[in-house]
Amino acid sequence: MQKHTPSPEILAGATSLLMPFFPGITAISLLEALKQTEKPVESKTEKLLTKKEYAEKRGCSVMTVHRLIKDGKIPSVKISKRLVRIPSSALNIDFNKVGGQ
């Protein structure tokens, strides 16, 4: 696995942002702390679907998708106050059987 070292500009910016919380922090101490806590990151990214995309793929209406999210029958990710996305893995959920129905 290839390890990446942040650029000096990134280190300087991060150091200045952390300074109020960690007085005396330096770019070198930040870099050393990052190296100590470095863990392999899984690159498992899942496509997030809009309510409309999910509805089209499942053959139902957008209102049905909205209701299923509200009822907790399918998972969702709230991006902002009005922006909701549905993980593509939710396409495999048989929502007719979820919740004991």
Biotite code that builds the C-alpha atoms (Angstrom):
import biotite.structure as struc

atoms = struc.array([
    struc.Atom([0.000, 0.000, 0.000], chain_id="A", res_id=1, res_name="MET", atom_name="CA", element="C"),
    struc.Atom([1.301, 3.420, -0.942], chain_id="A", res_id=2, res_name="GLN", atom_name="CA", element="C"),
    struc.Atom([1.372, 6.038, 1.825], chain_id="A", res_id=3, res_name="LYS", atom_name="CA", element="C"),
    struc.Atom([0.792, 9.661, 0.984], chain_id="A", res_id=4, res_name="HIS", atom_name="CA", element="C"),
    struc.Atom([2.382, 12.594, 2.764], chain_id="A", res_id=5, res_name="THR", atom_name="CA", element="C"),
    struc.Atom([0.295, 15.771, 2.884], chain_id="A", res_id=6, res_name="PRO", atom_name="CA", element="C"),
    struc.Atom([1.768, 18.757, 1.092], chain_id="A", res_id=7, res_name="SER", atom_name="CA", element="C"),
    struc.Atom([3.390, 21.511, 3.178], chain_id="A", res_id=8, res_name="PRO", atom_name="CA", element="C"),
    struc.Atom([0.448, 23.791, 2.353], chain_id="A", res_id=9, res_name="GLU", atom_name="CA", element="C"),
    struc.Atom([-2.055, 21.253, 3.678], chain_id="A", res_id=10, res_name="ILE", atom_name="CA", element="C"),
    struc.Atom([0.010, 20.682, 6.817], chain_id="A", res_id=11, res_name="LEU", atom_name="CA", element="C"),
    struc.Atom([0.303, 24.429, 7.432], chain_id="A", res_id=12, res_name="ALA", atom_name="CA", element="C"),
    struc.Atom([-3.441, 24.914, 6.972], chain_id="A", res_id=13, res_name="GLY", atom_name="CA", element="C"),
    struc.Atom([-4.340, 21.996, 9.219], chain_id="A", res_id=14, res_name="ALA", atom_name="CA", element="C"),
    struc.Atom([-1.885, 23.175, 11.864], chain_id="A", res_id=15, res_name="THR", atom_name="CA", element="C"),
    struc.Atom([-3.337, 26.684, 11.889], chain_id="A", res_id=16, res_name="SER", atom_name="CA", element="C"),
    struc.Atom([-6.895, 25.305, 12.154], chain_id="A", res_id=17, res_name="LEU", atom_name="CA", element="C"),
    struc.Atom([-5.942, 23.019, 15.056], chain_id="A", res_id=18, res_name="LEU", atom_name="CA", element="C"),
    struc.Atom([-3.868, 25.649, 16.906], chain_id="A", res_id=19, res_name="MET", atom_name="CA", element="C"),
    struc.Atom([-6.795, 26.988, 19.031], chain_id="A", res_id=20, res_name="PRO", atom_name="CA", element="C"),
    struc.Atom([-7.539, 23.457, 20.240], chain_id="A", res_id=21, res_name="PHE", atom_name="CA", element="C"),
    struc.Atom([-3.961, 22.212, 20.561], chain_id="A", res_id=22, res_name="PHE", atom_name="CA", element="C"),
    struc.Atom([-1.661, 25.108, 21.490], chain_id="A", res_id=23, res_name="PRO", atom_name="CA", element="C"),
    struc.Atom([1.927, 24.435, 20.497], chain_id="A", res_id=24, res_name="GLY", atom_name="CA", element="C"),
    struc.Atom([1.067, 22.009, 17.696], chain_id="A", res_id=25, res_name="ILE", atom_name="CA", element="C"),
    struc.Atom([3.545, 21.984, 14.840], chain_id="A", res_id=26, res_name="THR", atom_name="CA", element="C"),
    struc.Atom([3.396, 20.588, 11.339], chain_id="A", res_id=27, res_name="ALA", atom_name="CA", element="C"),
    struc.Atom([5.965, 17.968, 12.335], chain_id="A", res_id=28, res_name="ILE", atom_name="CA", element="C"),
    struc.Atom([4.018, 16.831, 15.409], chain_id="A", res_id=29, res_name="SER", atom_name="CA", element="C"),
    struc.Atom([0.823, 16.682, 13.331], chain_id="A", res_id=30, res_name="LEU", atom_name="CA", element="C"),
    struc.Atom([2.548, 14.601, 10.674], chain_id="A", res_id=31, res_name="LEU", atom_name="CA", element="C"),
    struc.Atom([3.924, 12.211, 13.309], chain_id="A", res_id=32, res_name="GLU", atom_name="CA", element="C"),
    struc.Atom([0.483, 11.851, 14.884], chain_id="A", res_id=33, res_name="ALA", atom_name="CA", element="C"),
    struc.Atom([-1.018, 11.092, 11.482], chain_id="A", res_id=34, res_name="LEU", atom_name="CA", element="C"),
    struc.Atom([1.586, 8.407, 10.841], chain_id="A", res_id=35, res_name="LYS", atom_name="CA", element="C"),
    struc.Atom([0.858, 6.751, 14.199], chain_id="A", res_id=36, res_name="GLN", atom_name="CA", element="C"),
    struc.Atom([-2.880, 6.616, 13.586], chain_id="A", res_id=37, res_name="THR", atom_name="CA", element="C"),
    struc.Atom([-2.716, 5.691, 9.917], chain_id="A", res_id=38, res_name="GLU", atom_name="CA", element="C"),
    struc.Atom([-4.950, 2.745, 9.086], chain_id="A", res_id=39, res_name="LYS", atom_name="CA", element="C"),
    struc.Atom([-5.747, 1.206, 5.742], chain_id="A", res_id=40, res_name="PRO", atom_name="CA", element="C"),
    struc.Atom([-8.864, 2.740, 4.276], chain_id="A", res_id=41, res_name="VAL", atom_name="CA", element="C"),
    struc.Atom([-11.327, 0.514, 2.495], chain_id="A", res_id=42, res_name="GLU", atom_name="CA", element="C"),
    struc.Atom([-12.232, 2.000, -0.831], chain_id="A", res_id=43, res_name="SER", atom_name="CA", element="C"),
    struc.Atom([-15.770, 0.694, -0.759], chain_id="A", res_id=44, res_name="LYS", atom_name="CA", element="C"),
    struc.Atom([-17.885, 3.448, -2.169], chain_id="A", res_id=45, res_name="THR", atom_name="CA", element="C"),
    struc.Atom([-21.533, 2.873, -2.729], chain_id="A", res_id=46, res_name="GLU", atom_name="CA", element="C"),
    struc.Atom([-23.585, 4.787, -5.239], chain_id="A", res_id=47, res_name="LYS", atom_name="CA", element="C"),
    struc.Atom([-26.227, 6.972, -3.662], chain_id="A", res_id=48, res_name="LEU", atom_name="CA", element="C"),
    struc.Atom([-29.527, 7.288, -5.507], chain_id="A", res_id=49, res_name="LEU", atom_name="CA", element="C"),
    struc.Atom([-32.091, 10.052, -5.523], chain_id="A", res_id=50, res_name="THR", atom_name="CA", element="C"),
    struc.Atom([-35.671, 9.194, -4.574], chain_id="A", res_id=51, res_name="LYS", atom_name="CA", element="C"),
    struc.Atom([-36.590, 9.456, -8.258], chain_id="A", res_id=52, res_name="LYS", atom_name="CA", element="C"),
    struc.Atom([-33.777, 7.110, -9.367], chain_id="A", res_id=53, res_name="GLU", atom_name="CA", element="C"),
    struc.Atom([-34.721, 4.590, -6.672], chain_id="A", res_id=54, res_name="TYR", atom_name="CA", element="C"),
    struc.Atom([-38.401, 4.783, -7.664], chain_id="A", res_id=55, res_name="ALA", atom_name="CA", element="C"),
    struc.Atom([-37.586, 4.239, -11.350], chain_id="A", res_id=56, res_name="GLU", atom_name="CA", element="C"),
    struc.Atom([-35.396, 1.221, -10.597], chain_id="A", res_id=57, res_name="LYS", atom_name="CA", element="C"),
    struc.Atom([-37.964, -0.326, -8.252], chain_id="A", res_id=58, res_name="ARG", atom_name="CA", element="C"),
    struc.Atom([-40.977, 0.542, -10.417], chain_id="A", res_id=59, res_name="GLY", atom_name="CA", element="C"),
    struc.Atom([-42.823, 2.587, -7.814], chain_id="A", res_id=60, res_name="CYS", atom_name="CA", element="C"),
    struc.Atom([-43.665, 6.229, -7.246], chain_id="A", res_id=61, res_name="SER", atom_name="CA", element="C"),
    struc.Atom([-41.485, 8.840, -5.582], chain_id="A", res_id=62, res_name="VAL", atom_name="CA", element="C"),
    struc.Atom([-44.174, 9.248, -2.888], chain_id="A", res_id=63, res_name="MET", atom_name="CA", element="C"),
    struc.Atom([-43.931, 5.517, -2.117], chain_id="A", res_id=64, res_name="THR", atom_name="CA", element="C"),
    struc.Atom([-40.164, 5.882, -1.710], chain_id="A", res_id=65, res_name="VAL", atom_name="CA", element="C"),
    struc.Atom([-40.709, 8.898, 0.552], chain_id="A", res_id=66, res_name="HIS", atom_name="CA", element="C"),
    struc.Atom([-43.145, 6.887, 2.680], chain_id="A", res_id=67, res_name="ARG", atom_name="CA", element="C"),
    struc.Atom([-40.783, 3.889, 2.866], chain_id="A", res_id=68, res_name="LEU", atom_name="CA", element="C"),
    struc.Atom([-37.989, 6.166, 4.104], chain_id="A", res_id=69, res_name="ILE", atom_name="CA", element="C"),
    struc.Atom([-40.300, 7.829, 6.629], chain_id="A", res_id=70, res_name="LYS", atom_name="CA", element="C"),
    struc.Atom([-41.475, 4.410, 7.893], chain_id="A", res_id=71, res_name="ASP", atom_name="CA", element="C"),
    struc.Atom([-37.863, 3.211, 8.211], chain_id="A", res_id=72, res_name="GLY", atom_name="CA", element="C"),
    struc.Atom([-38.304, 0.391, 5.699], chain_id="A", res_id=73, res_name="LYS", atom_name="CA", element="C"),
    struc.Atom([-35.398, 1.508, 3.523], chain_id="A", res_id=74, res_name="ILE", atom_name="CA", element="C"),
    struc.Atom([-32.203, 3.249, 4.660], chain_id="A", res_id=75, res_name="PRO", atom_name="CA", element="C"),
    struc.Atom([-31.421, 6.794, 3.649], chain_id="A", res_id=76, res_name="SER", atom_name="CA", element="C"),
    struc.Atom([-28.649, 9.323, 4.027], chain_id="A", res_id=77, res_name="VAL", atom_name="CA", element="C"),
    struc.Atom([-29.639, 12.876, 4.853], chain_id="A", res_id=78, res_name="LYS", atom_name="CA", element="C"),
    struc.Atom([-27.170, 15.129, 3.022], chain_id="A", res_id=79, res_name="ILE", atom_name="CA", element="C"),
    struc.Atom([-28.810, 18.388, 4.094], chain_id="A", res_id=80, res_name="SER", atom_name="CA", element="C"),
    struc.Atom([-32.155, 19.579, 5.425], chain_id="A", res_id=81, res_name="LYS", atom_name="CA", element="C"),
    struc.Atom([-33.943, 18.749, 2.159], chain_id="A", res_id=82, res_name="ARG", atom_name="CA", element="C"),
    struc.Atom([-31.468, 16.503, 0.329], chain_id="A", res_id=83, res_name="LEU", atom_name="CA", element="C"),
    struc.Atom([-31.864, 12.756, 0.896], chain_id="A", res_id=84, res_name="VAL", atom_name="CA", element="C"),
    struc.Atom([-30.067, 9.910, -0.870], chain_id="A", res_id=85, res_name="ARG", atom_name="CA", element="C"),
    struc.Atom([-30.641, 6.164, -0.788], chain_id="A", res_id=86, res_name="ILE", atom_name="CA", element="C"),
    struc.Atom([-27.757, 3.672, -0.880], chain_id="A", res_id=87, res_name="PRO", atom_name="CA", element="C"),
    struc.Atom([-27.887, 1.492, -3.996], chain_id="A", res_id=88, res_name="SER", atom_name="CA", element="C"),
    struc.Atom([-27.743, -1.582, -1.738], chain_id="A", res_id=89, res_name="SER", atom_name="CA", element="C"),
    struc.Atom([-31.307, -0.705, -0.700], chain_id="A", res_id=90, res_name="ALA", atom_name="CA", element="C"),
    struc.Atom([-32.432, -1.866, -4.148], chain_id="A", res_id=91, res_name="LEU", atom_name="CA", element="C"),
    struc.Atom([-32.025, -5.424, -2.843], chain_id="A", res_id=92, res_name="ASN", atom_name="CA", element="C"),
    struc.Atom([-34.398, -4.897, 0.103], chain_id="A", res_id=93, res_name="ILE", atom_name="CA", element="C"),
    struc.Atom([-37.768, -6.592, -0.174], chain_id="A", res_id=94, res_name="ASP", atom_name="CA", element="C"),
    struc.Atom([-39.673, -3.798, 1.536], chain_id="A", res_id=95, res_name="PHE", atom_name="CA", element="C"),
    struc.Atom([-42.923, -5.764, 1.365], chain_id="A", res_id=96, res_name="ASN", atom_name="CA", element="C"),
    struc.Atom([-41.496, -8.134, 4.002], chain_id="A", res_id=97, res_name="LYS", atom_name="CA", element="C"),
    struc.Atom([-39.714, -5.564, 6.162], chain_id="A", res_id=98, res_name="VAL", atom_name="CA", element="C"),
    struc.Atom([-41.386, -4.867, 9.490], chain_id="A", res_id=99, res_name="GLY", atom_name="CA", element="C"),
    struc.Atom([-43.248, -8.162, 9.734], chain_id="A", res_id=100, res_name="GLY", atom_name="CA", element="C"),
    struc.Atom([-45.667, -7.619, 6.875], chain_id="A", res_id=101, res_name="GLN", atom_name="CA", element="C"),
])
